[in-house]
Amino acid sequence: MALGPFYGLSAVTRVGGGDWGQFQTFGYMGGIAHPPGYPLIIGSINLATRVIRVDEPAHVANLVNATFATAAGVALFYAGWLLTRSRLAAALATVVFATGYSIWAQATQAGHISVQTLLVFLLVLALVAYDERPSPTRLAAVAFAVGLSLTNHGLSVFMLPATALLVVIRRFPGIARPRTLLTAGAAGLLGMTPWLYVLRGLLVPVPANRPETIQRLSIGDLWHLIVGKPIVVVNESGVTSLSVDERGTALLAEWPSFAHDVLREFGWFWIVLSLVGWLAVALARPRPAGWIAWTGLSTLWFALATPPLLDSDRYFSVVYALLAVCLASGIGAALHGAARLAARLPTRHVGYLAPAVCLVFILATGLRVHQQLTGPARINVVRLRENAAEQAEIGLRIVTTMEPGGVYFTNWTSSWYPRYARHVLGFDRGLRIDTVDFWTMGIDRADQVLASGRRLYLQRSTPEYEEAFKLVKRAGVYYEVLPKS
């Protein structure tokens, strides 16, 4: 189990920006993230940061995510073994997947990508086992995996039609018995229990959208959180909302991005082998192959049809996971084919064919791992760690040098560094951190803040601010807004 130490040592030790920072901050505070709430990862972080008190909460949150990433690798290994009955094929596919550019990077900080790949592998594992020998127990395992898959990103809904169709086609005697259906239903509900973390917002006030917005939610609020409609909250800092990004319709514009990302993640050799692997699955297990094709294509359609993709990995990770499953099948097919060929040929030298093919795949995997550990993938992870350390220090410097009661204008992505310092590290001091547009820096609200008697600080200066106000750089990283006269 080398994946555990590999991901654990790679984990970022400080708070991140964007979704990472939100998950780390809300996980510690018991908040609810943007739609659809991500109860599995946020709830797990909340529990872990309550139990583990020997380290900074952000690092604990990232170690929780590394644990999910490790579990995803284990699930992939067993799914690959179930498809191929080859431990070598399953292990090689797991290594190729686990060291991918974005998969490795996403495993270093708390987010939804590692959890999403784990859920995909668990459902594949349950479906392949059910398709091989359907039974009430294996149907319950499928139902549990389906329920659990609904506790992360909303893309899991694309798996549901193909899952239901596979179960119905591969039905077994007694599948419609009340006891069997009740057991499966209970298993599905058991998988959905992480949603209790979100439901507690009906009973106690929780942070929603940002730490400063602590409220007791209503049923309507919870529904809006799940489906992504805005929740409007009016407080001292104005009106804020929980909403998803606006989406465009330029389908073809995203194809180059997808092709580049997939090629960077796997490389041509492994992509071709994955496609061969899907054909091998289709010949041996047509129902799981159909499930893989439907899930991959429907997810890809959604990803490419809803630009702009500010973080395409959240969508493409499902495709990466399915390619990894097919890769295990492709490697297994090559190994089994070499073994059968060696057994049929008469000369004694062909006995070396199967070991030679195994050696080729091992060397190819080793070469790829070396490339990842010394090339752009490693550089990317190192930069993530360094950037988090640098920005976390800047966020801490901001909240400790601002005047008590000051207001800080910053964009959403960068807001989590000072928010984490304020709410998690305890440097409150009556500060208010407002999210504004990065280009305007909320200049339309500047006069209102200054008129209230509170000091105003900016993440960055703009020509509009420089024309209307006097800007003074503080601590070398942010600006204080003062009247020009």
C-alpha positions in Angstrom: 0.0 0.0 0.0 2.4 2.6 -1.2 -0.4 5.0 -2.2 -1.1 6.0 1.4 2.4 7.4 2.1 2.7 8.7 -1.4 -0.4 10.9 -1.1 0.1 11.6 2.6 3.6 13.0 2.0 2.3 15.0 -1.0 -0.5 16.6 1.0 -0.3 20.4 1.2 0.2 21.5 4.8 -1.4 25.0 4.6 -4.8 26.4 3.5 -5.5 26.7 -0.2 -7.6 29.1 -2.3 -10.9 28.6 -4.1 -12.8 25.3 -3.5 -9.8 23.9 -1.6 -9.8 26.7 0.9 -13.6 26.6 1.2 -13.6 22.9 2.0 -10.7 23.3 4.5 -12.4 26.2 6.3 -15.9 25.0 6.2 -14.8 21.5 7.2 -13.3 22.8 10.4 -16.2 25.2 11.1 -19.0 22.8 10.3 -20.2 24.8 7.3 -21.9 23.8 4.1 -20.0 24.3 0.8 -21.5 25.6 -2.5 -24.0 23.4 -4.3 -24.5 20.6 -4.0 -23.0 20.8 -0.5 -20.5 17.9 -0.7 -21.5 16.3 2.6 -19.2 13.3 2.4 -15.9 15.2 2.2 -17.0 18.2 4.3 -18.5 16.0 7.0 -15.4 13.8 7.0 -13.1 16.8 7.4 -15.3 18.2 10.2 -15.1 14.9 12.1 -11.3 14.5 11.5 -10.5 18.0 12.6 -12.5 17.5 15.8 -10.6 14.3 16.6 -7.1 15.1 15.4 -5.8 18.2 17.2 -2.1 17.7 16.7 -1.8 19.6 13.4 -3.2 22.6 11.6 -6.8 21.9 10.5 -6.0 22.6 6.9 -3.3 19.9 6.9 -5.7 17.5 8.6 -8.3 18.2 5.9 -5.8 17.6 3.2 -4.8 14.3 4.8 -8.5 13.3 4.8 -8.6 14.0 1.1 -5.4 11.9 0.7 -7.1 9.1 2.4 -10.0 9.2 0.0 -7.5 9.3 -2.9 -5.8 6.2 -1.4 -9.1 4.4 -1.1 -9.8 5.3 -4.7 -6.6 3.5 -5.7 -7.6 0.5 -3.7 -11.0 0.4 -5.2 -9.6 0.7 -8.7 -7.2 -2.2 -8.0 -10.0 -4.5 -6.9 -12.2 -3.4 -9.8 -9.3 -4.1 -12.2 -8.7 -7.5 -10.6 -12.3 -8.5 -10.8 -12.4 -7.6 -14.5 -9.1 -9.3 -15.5 -8.2 -11.7 -12.6 -4.7 -10.3 -13.0 -3.2 -8.5 -10.0 -0.4 -7.2 -12.2 -2.8 -5.6 -14.6 -4.8 -4.1 -11.8 -1.7 -2.8 -10.1 -0.2 -1.2 -13.2 -3.4 0.5 -14.1 -3.7 1.8 -10.5 -0.2 3.2 -10.6 -0.8 4.9 -14.0 -4.0 6.5 -12.8 -2.7 7.5 -9.3 0.3 9.4 -10.7 -1.7 11.3 -13.3 -1.1 15.0 -13.5 -4.4 16.3 -12.2 -5.4 13.2 -10.1 -2.1 13.5 -8.1 -2.5 17.3 -7.8 -6.2 17.0 -6.7 -5.2 14.4 -4.0 -3.0 16.9 -2.3 -5.7 19.3 -1.1 -9.3 18.8 0.2 -11.7 18.8 -2.7 -14.3 16.7 -4.4 -12.2 15.1 -7.2 -10.6 12.3 -5.1 -13.9 11.5 -3.6 -15.6 11.4 -7.0 -13.1 8.9 -8.4 -13.5 6.7 -5.4 -17.3 6.7 -5.8 -17.0 5.8 -9.5 -14.7 2.9 -8.7 -16.9 1.6 -5.9 -19.9 1.6 -8.2 -18.0 -0.1 -11.0 -16.8 -2.7 -8.5 -20.3 -3.3 -7.2 -21.8 -3.5 -10.7 -19.2 -5.9 -12.0 -19.6 -8.2 -9.0 -23.4 -8.1 -9.4 -23.2 -8.7 -13.2 -20.9 -11.7 -12.6 -23.2 -13.3 -10.0 -26.4 -11.4 -9.1 -27.7 -11.9 -5.6 -29.6 -10.0 -3.0 -26.4 -9.2 -1.2 -24.7 -7.9 -4.3 -27.8 -5.9 -5.2 -27.6 -4.3 -1.8 -24.0 -3.4 -2.4 -25.0 -1.7 -5.7 -27.7 0.2 -3.9 -25.2 1.3 -1.2 -22.7 2.4 -3.8 -25.5 4.4 -5.6 -26.6 6.1 -2.4 -23.0 7.0 -1.5 -22.3 8.3 -5.0 -25.0 10.9 -4.5 -23.2 12.5 -1.6 -20.6 14.3 -3.7 -20.7 16.0 -7.0 -24.1 16.2 -8.9 -22.5 14.4 -11.9 -23.3 11.1 -10.2 -26.8 11.4 -11.5 -25.6 10.4 -15.0 -24.7 7.0 -13.6 -28.3 6.3 -12.4 -30.1 5.4 -15.7 -27.4 2.9 -16.8 -27.2 1.4 -13.3 -30.9 0.8 -13.1 -30.9 -0.7 -16.6 -28.1 -3.1 -15.8 -29.8 -4.2 -12.6 -33.1 -4.8 -14.4 -31.5 -6.7 -17.4 -29.4 -8.8 -15.1 -32.2 -9.5 -12.6 -32.3 -12.7 -10.7 -35.1 -14.9 -9.3 -36.6 -13.2 -6.3 -35.4 -9.7 -7.1 -38.9 -8.3 -6.8 -39.5 -9.9 -3.4 -40.4 -7.2 -0.8 -37.6 -8.3 1.5 -35.0 -8.0 -1.3 -36.3 -4.6 -2.3 -36.5 -3.3 1.3 -32.9 -4.5 1.9 -31.7 -2.7 -1.3 -33.6 0.4 -0.3 -32.1 0.4 3.2 -28.7 0.0 1.7 -29.2 2.9 -0.6 -30.4 5.1 2.3 -27.4 4.0 4.4 -25.1 5.2 1.6 -26.8 8.6 1.7 -26.3 9.1 5.5 -23.6 11.8 4.9 -26.5 14.1 4.0 -27.3 14.2 7.7 -24.4 16.6 7.9 -26.2 19.1 5.7 -29.6 18.4 7.3 -28.3 19.5 10.7 -28.5 23.0 9.2 -32.2 22.8 10.0 -31.5 22.6 13.7 -28.4 24.7 14.3 -27.0 27.8 12.5 -24.2 26.9 10.1 -21.9 28.9 7.8 -23.2 29.0 4.3 -21.4 30.6 1.3 -18.9 32.3 3.6 -18.0 32.0 7.3 -19.5 35.4 8.0 -22.9 34.2 6.9 -24.0 31.9 9.7 -27.7 31.0 9.5 -30.2 28.4 10.4 -31.4 26.9 7.1 -34.9 26.1 6.0 -36.1 23.2 3.8 -36.2 25.6 0.8 -32.6 26.7 1.5 -31.4 23.1 1.6 -33.2 22.4 -1.7 -31.6 25.4 -3.3 -28.2 24.3 -1.9 -28.5 20.9 -3.6 -29.8 22.1 -7.0 -27.7 25.2 -7.2 -30.3 27.9 -7.1 -29.4 31.1 -5.2 -29.9 31.6 -1.5 -30.1 35.3 -0.9 -28.8 36.3 2.5 -28.9 40.0 3.7 -26.6 40.9 6.5 -24.3 43.8 7.5 -22.1 43.3 4.5 -24.9 43.4 1.9 -26.5 40.8 -0.2 -24.8 37.6 -1.1 -25.9 34.4 -2.7 -25.0 30.7 -3.3 -25.2 30.1 -7.0 -23.5 28.2 -9.7 -21.5 29.8 -12.5 -23.3 31.0 -15.6 -23.0 28.6 -18.4 -22.5 29.1 -22.1 -23.2 26.9 -25.1 -20.0 26.7 -27.1 -19.7 22.9 -27.3 -16.8 22.7 -29.8 -14.7 25.3 -28.0 -14.0 22.8 -25.1 -12.8 19.9 -27.2 -9.2 21.0 -27.5 -9.1 21.5 -23.7 -10.4 18.0 -23.1 -8.0 16.4 -25.6 -5.1 18.2 -24.0 -6.0 17.3 -20.5 -6.6 13.6 -21.3 -3.3 13.4 -23.2 -1.5 15.0 -20.3 -3.2 12.7 -17.8 -2.4 9.4 -19.5 -0.4 9.7 -22.7 -1.1 8.1 -26.1 0.1 4.6 -25.2 -2.2 4.3 -22.2 -5.2 5.9 -23.9 -5.0 3.5 -26.8 -4.7 0.6 -24.4 -7.7 1.9 -22.5 -9.8 1.9 -25.7 -8.6 -1.7 -26.4 -9.6 -2.5 -22.8 -13.1 -1.2 -23.3 -13.5 -3.5 -26.3 -12.2 -6.4 -24.2 -14.8 -5.6 -21.5 -17.5 -5.3 -24.2 -16.7 -8.8 -25.5 -16.6 -10.4 -22.0 -19.0 -8.3 -20.0 -21.3 -6.2 -22.4 -23.5 -4.8 -19.6 -20.7 -3.2 -17.6 -19.2 -2.0 -20.8 -22.4 -0.3 -21.8 -22.5 1.3 -18.3 -19.0 2.6 -18.7 -19.8 4.0 -22.2 -23.0 5.7 -21.1 -21.5 7.2 -18.0 -18.4 8.4 -19.7 -20.2 9.9 -22.8 -23.0 11.5 -20.8 -20.6 13.1 -18.4 -18.4 14.2 -21.3 -21.4 15.7 -23.1 -22.3 17.7 -20.0 -18.8 18.8 -19.4 -18.3 20.0 -23.0 -21.7 21.5 -23.4 -21.6 23.7 -20.3 -18.6 26.0 -20.7 -16.8 28.0 -19.4 -15.1 25.3 -17.4 -13.2 27.1 -14.7 -12.2 23.7 -13.3 -12.7 21.0 -15.9 -11.1 18.4 -13.7 -14.3 18.2 -11.7 -16.0 16.8 -14.8 -13.2 15.0 -16.6 -12.2 13.1 -13.5 -15.1 10.8 -14.1 -13.8 10.1 -17.6 -10.3 9.6 -16.2 -11.6 7.0 -13.7 -13.5 5.1 -16.4 -10.4 5.2 -18.6 -8.4 3.7 -15.7 -10.8 0.8 -15.3 -10.6 0.1 -19.1 -6.8 0.4 -18.9 -6.7 -2.4 -16.3 -8.8 -4.5 -18.7 -6.5 -3.6 -21.7 -3.4 -4.6 -19.8 -5.0 -7.7 -18.6 -6.1 -8.6 -22.1 -2.5 -8.1 -23.4 -1.1 -10.3 -20.6 -3.7 -13.1 -21.1 -3.2 -12.9 -24.8 0.6 -13.3 -24.5 0.1 -16.2 -22.1 -2.3 -18.0 -24.5 0.0 -17.4 -27.4 3.0 -18.8 -25.6 1.0 -21.9 -24.6 0.1 -22.7 -28.3 3.5 -22.1 -30.0 5.7 -25.2 -30.1 9.2 -23.9 -29.6 10.6 -23.8 -26.1 11.7 -20.2 -26.5 8.1 -18.9 -26.6 7.9 -19.7 -22.9 9.6 -16.4 -22.4 6.9 -14.5 -24.3 4.5 -14.0 -21.5 7.2 -12.9 -19.0 8.7 -10.6 -21.6 5.3 -8.9 -22.2 4.9 -8.5 -18.4 8.3 -7.0 -18.2 7.5 -4.5 -21.0 4.5 -3.3 -19.2 6.3 -3.0 -15.9 9.1 -1.0 -17.6 6.6 1.2 -19.4 4.8 1.9 -16.1 8.1 2.5 -14.3 9.1 4.9 -17.1 5.9 6.8 -16.8 6.1 7.0 -13.0 9.6 8.4 -13.3 8.4 10.9 -15.8 5.6 12.0 -13.5 7.8 12.2 -10.4 10.5 14.2 -12.1 8.5 16.2 -14.7 5.6 18.6 -14.9 3.3 16.5 -12.5 5.8 16.8 -9.7 6.5 20.4 -10.4 2.8 21.1 -10.3 2.4 19.5 -6.9 5.5 21.4 -5.5 4.1 24.6 -6.8 0.8 23.9 -5.1 2.5 23.3 -1.8 4.7 26.4 -2.1 1.9 28.6 -3.3 -0.3 27.5 -0.4 2.4 28.2 2.1 3.1 31.7 0.6 -0.5 32.7 0.3 -1.4 31.4 3.8 1.3 33.6 5.3 0.0 36.6 3.3 -3.5 35.9 4.5 -2.3 35.7 8.1 -0.3 38.9 7.7 -3.3 40.7 6.4 -5.6 39.8 9.3 -3.0 40.5 11.9 -2.0 43.9 10.5 -5.4 45.3 9.6 -7.0 47.7 12.1 -9.6 46.0 14.3 -13.0 46.2 12.7 -11.6 46.8 9.2 -13.2 45.7 6.0 -11.2 43.7 3.4 -12.3 43.6 -0.3 -11.0 40.5 -2.1 -12.0 38.1 -4.8 -13.7 34.8 -3.9 -10.7 32.5 -4.7 -8.2 34.5 -2.6 -10.7 35.2 0.2 -10.1 31.9 1.9 -6.6 32.7 3.0 -7.6 35.5 5.3 -10.9 33.9 6.2 -9.1 30.8 7.3 -6.7 32.9 9.4 -9.6 34.7 10.9 -12.1 31.9 11.6 -9.9 28.8 12.0 -6.7 30.2 13.4 -8.6 32.6 15.6 -7.4 36.1 14.4 -10.9 37.6 14.4 -10.4 41.1 15.7 -13.9 42.2 14.4 -12.8 42.1 10.8 -15.1 41.8 7.8 -14.0 40.1 4.6 -16.2 40.8 1.6 -16.0 39.0 -1.7 -16.0 41.4 -4.7 -15.3 41.3 -8.4 -11.5 41.1 -9.0 -11.5 43.8 -11.7 -13.6 46.4 -10.0 -12.7 45.5 -6.4 -16.2 46.7 -5.3 -15.5 50.3 -5.9 -19.3 51.0 -5.9 -19.3 50.0 -2.2 -16.2 51.9 -1.1 -17.9 55.1 -0.1 -20.5 53.2 1.9 -17.8 51.4 3.9 -15.8 54.6 4.5 -18.9 56.5 5.5 -19.6 53.9 8.2 -16.3 54.8 9.9 -14.6 51.5 9.2 -11.2 51.2 7.5 -11.3 49.8 4.0 -8.6 47.5 2.6 -8.1 46.1 -0.9 -6.5 42.9 -2.3 -5.3 44.9 -5.3 -5.4 48.5 -6.5 -7.3 49.6 -9.7 -7.1 52.8 -11.8 -10.6 53.7 -10.6 -9.5 53.5 -6.9 -6.3 55.4 -7.6 -8.3 58.2 -9.3 -10.9 58.5 -6.5 -9.0 57.7 -3.4 -5.5 57.6 -1.9 -4.1 54.1 -1.7 -1.5 53.1 0.9 0.3 49.8 0.7 0.2 47.9 4.0 2.5 45.0 5.0 3.8 45.0 1.4 0.8 42.9 0.2 -2.5 44.9 0.3 -3.8 48.4 0.2 -5.7 50.7 2.6 -8.2 53.1 1.0 -8.1 56.7 2.3 -9.9 59.9 1.3 -7.9 61.8 -1.3 -8.1 65.1 0.6 
